Amino acid sequence: MRITLQRVRSADVRVEGREIGRIGQGLLLFVGISPTDNDAVLQKMAHKVVNLRIFEDEQAKMNLNIQQVEGRLLSISQFTLYADTHRGNRPSFQDAAKPELANQRYQQFNRELETQLGQSIATGEFGADMQINALNDGPVTINLEINASDLA
């Protein structure tokens, strides 16, 4: 599982011109699912996202997590995080999960985030052509990756 997350002051997602998700201060997550992602991977990644200390405290040190700043999450499915560009100029996406499995795991991951965060999250629409607007804060952008083999 791969996530690119951005600390934002606000973010929203639109599909066909209609807004389907919006947050204020919080984290914008771009979520990539691999075929080997299992329950343990989803739980560990949700734990990492919820507890990642990347918000500033009173001393301007990144020391607070999203719950401590009462932030929100916007989760966007993005299979292109598994782009392989080693050969040629056209990316291969063979390492990304097939759409049916990816959607199932993405929805499961979002439910796990809500459970661990203790609140609902905003999401994009799986498989849709989405337009995302974000006001980055910092900027702070972090890549996270957890593989099932890492947890064995």
C-alpha positions in Angstrom: 0.0 0.0 0.0 1.3 3.4 -0.9 0.0 6.8 0.3 1.2 10.2 -0.6 -0.2 12.6 2.0 -0.2 16.4 2.1 -0.8 18.6 5.1 -3.5 21.1 3.9 -5.3 24.1 5.2 -8.2 23.0 2.9 -9.0 20.6 0.1 -11.9 19.5 -2.0 -12.7 17.0 -4.7 -15.2 17.3 -7.6 -16.6 14.9 -10.0 -18.4 16.2 -13.1 -18.4 19.7 -11.6 -20.1 18.7 -8.4 -18.3 18.8 -5.1 -18.3 15.4 -3.4 -15.9 16.0 -0.5 -14.3 18.9 1.4 -12.2 19.4 4.4 -10.6 22.3 6.3 -7.3 21.8 8.1 -6.1 18.2 7.9 -4.6 15.7 5.5 -5.2 15.0 1.9 -4.4 11.3 1.2 -3.7 9.8 -2.3 -4.1 6.1 -1.7 -2.7 3.3 -3.9 -3.6 -0.3 -3.4 -1.5 -3.3 -4.4 -2.8 -6.9 -4.9 -1.1 -8.1 -1.8 -2.6 -5.6 0.6 -4.4 -7.4 3.4 -6.3 -6.5 6.6 -3.0 -6.1 8.6 -1.6 -3.7 6.0 -4.8 -1.6 6.0 -4.9 -1.4 9.8 -1.2 -0.5 10.1 -1.4 2.2 7.5 -4.5 3.7 9.0 -2.7 3.7 12.4 0.3 5.4 10.8 -1.8 8.1 9.1 -3.9 8.9 12.3 -0.8 9.0 14.5 1.7 10.7 12.2 3.0 13.8 14.0 3.3 16.4 11.3 1.3 19.3 12.7 3.1 22.1 14.5 2.9 22.6 18.3 3.3 25.9 20.2 7.1 25.8 19.5 6.5 25.4 15.7 7.8 21.8 15.9 6.0 19.1 14.0 4.9 17.2 17.1 1.1 16.9 16.8 -1.1 14.4 15.0 -4.4 15.0 13.2 -6.5 14.2 16.2 -4.6 16.7 18.4 -5.3 19.5 15.9 -8.9 18.4 15.4 -8.1 18.0 11.7 -10.0 16.2 9.0 -9.1 13.6 6.3 -9.8 13.6 2.6 -9.0 10.2 1.0 -8.6 9.9 -2.8 -8.0 6.5 -4.6 -5.0 6.8 -6.9 -3.7 3.7 -8.7 -1.0 5.8 -10.5 1.0 5.7 -7.3 2.0 2.2 -8.6 3.3 3.6 -11.9 6.5 1.8 -13.0 8.6 4.1 -15.3 11.8 2.0 -15.4 11.3 1.1 -19.1 10.2 3.5 -21.8 8.1 6.6 -21.5 4.7 5.0 -20.9 4.1 4.0 -17.3 3.1 0.4 -16.5 0.5 -0.1 -13.7 0.9 -3.9 -13.4 1.8 -3.6 -9.6 -1.5 -1.9 -8.8 -4.5 -4.0 -7.7 -7.2 -4.7 -10.2 -10.2 -2.3 -9.9 -12.6 -4.6 -8.1 -10.0 -5.6 -5.4 -8.7 -2.0 -5.2 -12.1 -0.6 -4.6 -12.9 -3.2 -1.9 -9.6 -2.5 -0.1 -9.9 1.3 -0.5 -13.4 1.3 1.0 -12.2 -1.0 3.8 -9.2 1.3 4.4 -11.5 4.3 4.7 -13.7 2.5 7.2 -10.5 1.7 9.2 -9.5 5.4 9.1 -12.9 6.4 10.5 -12.7 3.8 13.2 -9.2 4.8 14.3 -9.9 8.6 13.9 -13.3 8.4 15.6 -15.0 10.5 13.0 -16.2 10.3 9.4 -13.8 11.2 6.6 -14.3 12.8 3.2 -13.6 10.7 0.1 -13.3 10.9 -3.6 -15.2 8.5 -5.9 -13.4 5.4 -6.8 -12.6 5.2 -10.6 -14.0 8.6 -11.4 -12.3 11.4 -13.2 -11.8 13.7 -10.2 -10.5 17.3 -9.8 -8.8 18.0 -6.6 -8.1 21.4 -5.2 -5.8 21.8 -2.2 -4.2 24.6 -0.2 -1.0 23.0 1.0 0.2 23.9 4.4 4.0 24.1 4.8 4.2 22.5 2.3 4.4 19.1 4.0 4.2 16.1 1.7 5.1 12.6 2.8 5.2 9.2 1.1 4.2 6.2 3.1 4.5 2.5 2.1 3.7 -0.7 3.8 3.9 -4.1 2.2 2.4 -7.3 3.5 5.9 -8.9 3.6 7.0 -6.1 6.0 4.5 -7.4 8.5 5.3 -11.1 8.2 
